[in-house]
Amino acid sequence: MYGMIHRAMRQMVFEQLGEDAWLALEQRLKIGPTELLTAMVYEDTLTLEIIAEAAARLNLTVDECLIAFGRYWIKYAEQGSLSSIMKFTGQNLASFIANLDRLHLAVGAAMPGAQLPSFATLESESGHLVIEYRSDRVGLEKFVCGLLHGLMDRFDVQGDVSIASRGEKSIVFDIRYQDRQ
């Protein structure tokens, strides 16, 4: 994973529990500022250790933390260095998701060696999307669910995300949504 993911998790812990909680997490995992370099690529095991420790401190299961962090990531990204790219990725939920691979190409250009996921829209109609998520990483479906919920928040729609099917390196998500009232 990437340092920007670690920085976002740090910010989420800061906001919910304060700086001391993050410093205790760093001490417990024996990490420091070098694990927070934005464009650096780190072993997934380190990222998962950070998430598990954050989950324990936030009194969440790892799956709950992944969902909360996915949702948080969208807000974090749109306020940080990815904000300009996100503005041009899409003006509604369907167009944004349809253009996620373009966003990832832009991010990947700045981060050589990045293993970014791919998203394909399999079905798109008003209030319903079927999305295929492809990645060499396994076990992040709850994070992706959180990301999709975060995008629904961003575009002021409400709905449900469920897993329709799983493959070896892909997951198909079914998204049903409507405008908030």
C-alpha positions in Angstrom: 0.0 0.0 0.0 1.0 3.6 -0.1 2.1 6.2 2.4 -0.9 8.3 1.6 -3.1 5.5 2.9 -1.2 5.5 6.2 -1.4 9.3 6.4 -5.2 9.1 5.9 -5.5 6.5 8.7 -3.4 8.7 10.9 -5.7 11.6 10.3 -8.8 9.5 10.9 -7.4 8.4 14.3 -6.3 12.0 15.1 -9.8 13.3 14.5 -11.6 10.6 16.4 -9.2 9.9 19.3 -6.5 12.5 19.3 -2.8 12.7 18.7 -1.9 10.6 21.7 -3.8 7.6 20.4 -1.9 7.8 17.1 1.4 8.1 18.9 0.6 5.1 21.0 -0.3 3.2 17.8 3.0 4.1 16.3 4.9 3.0 19.4 3.0 -0.3 19.6 3.8 -1.1 15.9 7.3 0.4 16.1 6.6 2.8 13.1 7.2 6.5 12.7 7.3 9.3 10.1 9.1 7.1 7.6 6.0 5.0 7.2 3.9 8.1 6.3 5.8 9.2 3.2 2.9 9.9 0.7 4.3 8.4 -2.5 6.2 5.5 -1.0 5.0 2.0 -1.5 4.9 -0.2 1.7 4.2 -3.9 2.2 0.4 -4.6 2.5 1.1 -6.4 5.8 2.2 -3.1 7.4 -0.9 -1.4 6.2 -3.1 -4.2 7.5 -1.3 -4.1 10.9 -2.0 -0.3 11.1 -5.7 -0.9 10.3 -6.0 -3.7 12.8 -4.4 -1.6 15.6 -6.5 1.4 14.6 -9.6 -0.8 14.7 -8.8 -1.9 18.2 -8.3 1.6 19.4 -11.5 2.8 17.8 -13.4 -0.2 19.3 -14.3 -1.5 15.9 -13.8 -4.9 14.2 -11.3 -4.8 11.4 -14.2 -5.1 8.8 -16.0 -2.1 10.5 -12.8 -0.2 10.5 -12.2 -0.9 6.8 -15.7 0.3 5.9 -15.3 3.4 8.1 -11.8 4.1 6.6 -13.1 3.7 3.0 -15.8 6.2 3.7 -13.3 8.5 5.4 -10.8 8.1 2.5 -13.2 9.9 0.1 -13.4 12.9 2.3 -9.7 12.9 2.9 -8.8 12.6 -0.8 -11.2 15.4 -1.9 -9.6 17.8 0.6 -6.0 16.9 -0.1 -3.7 16.5 -3.1 -6.3 14.5 -5.1 -9.0 17.2 -4.9 -8.4 18.6 -8.4 -8.3 15.1 -10.0 -11.5 14.2 -8.1 -13.4 17.2 -9.4 -12.8 16.1 -13.0 -13.4 12.4 -12.5 -17.2 12.7 -12.6 -20.2 14.8 -11.7 -22.4 12.0 -10.3 -21.9 8.6 -8.8 -22.2 6.7 -12.1 -19.8 8.9 -14.0 -17.3 9.0 -11.2 -17.1 5.3 -10.9 -17.0 4.9 -14.7 -13.9 7.2 -14.7 -12.1 5.7 -11.6 -9.5 3.9 -13.9 -8.6 7.3 -15.4 -8.1 8.7 -11.9 -5.9 5.8 -11.0 -3.8 6.3 -14.2 -3.2 9.9 -13.1 -2.2 8.8 -9.6 -0.2 5.9 -10.9 1.9 8.3 -13.1 3.1 10.0 -9.9 3.7 6.7 -8.1 5.9 4.3 -10.0 5.4 0.7 -8.9 1.9 1.3 -7.6 -0.5 -1.6 -7.9 -3.8 0.2 -8.4 -7.1 -1.5 -8.7 -9.4 -1.4 -11.7 -13.1 -0.7 -11.8 -15.5 -1.6 -14.7 -19.2 -0.7 -14.9 -21.1 -3.8 -15.9 -24.6 -2.3 -15.6 -25.7 1.3 -15.2 -29.3 2.5 -15.0 -30.9 5.1 -12.8 -30.4 4.2 -9.2 -28.6 0.9 -10.0 -25.0 0.1 -10.8 -23.1 -3.2 -11.1 -19.4 -2.6 -10.7 -16.5 -5.1 -11.1 -13.5 -4.4 -8.9 -10.3 -6.1 -9.9 -7.1 -6.1 -7.8 -4.2 -8.4 -7.0 -4.8 -7.6 -3.4 -7.3 -9.7 -1.6 -9.4 -9.0 1.6 -10.1 -5.4 0.9 -13.8 -5.7 -0.2 -15.0 -4.0 3.0 -12.7 -1.0 2.3 -14.1 -0.9 -1.3 -17.7 -1.0 0.2 -16.7 2.0 2.4 -15.3 3.8 -0.6 -18.5 3.3 -2.5 -20.5 4.5 0.5 -18.2 7.5 0.7 -18.9 8.3 -3.0 -22.6 8.1 -2.3 -22.1 10.6 0.5 -20.1 12.8 -1.9 -22.8 12.9 -4.5 -25.6 13.2 -1.9 -27.3 9.9 -2.6 -28.2 7.1 -0.2 -28.3 3.4 -0.8 -26.9 0.0 -0.3 -23.8 -1.8 -1.5 -23.7 -5.6 -1.6 -21.3 -8.2 -3.1 -23.0 -9.9 -6.0 -20.1 -12.3 -6.7 -16.5 -13.0 -6.1 -13.7 -14.2 -8.4 -10.1 -15.0 -7.7 -9.0 -11.4 -8.2 -12.3 -9.6 -8.7 -15.5 -8.8 -6.9 -18.7 -7.6 -8.4 -20.6 -5.0 -6.3 -24.3 -4.3 -6.7 -25.1 -0.7 -5.8 -28.7 0.5 -5.4 -29.2 4.2 -4.6 -31.5 7.2 -4.7 -31.2 10.9 -4.0 -31.4 11.9 -0.4 -34.6 13.7 0.5 
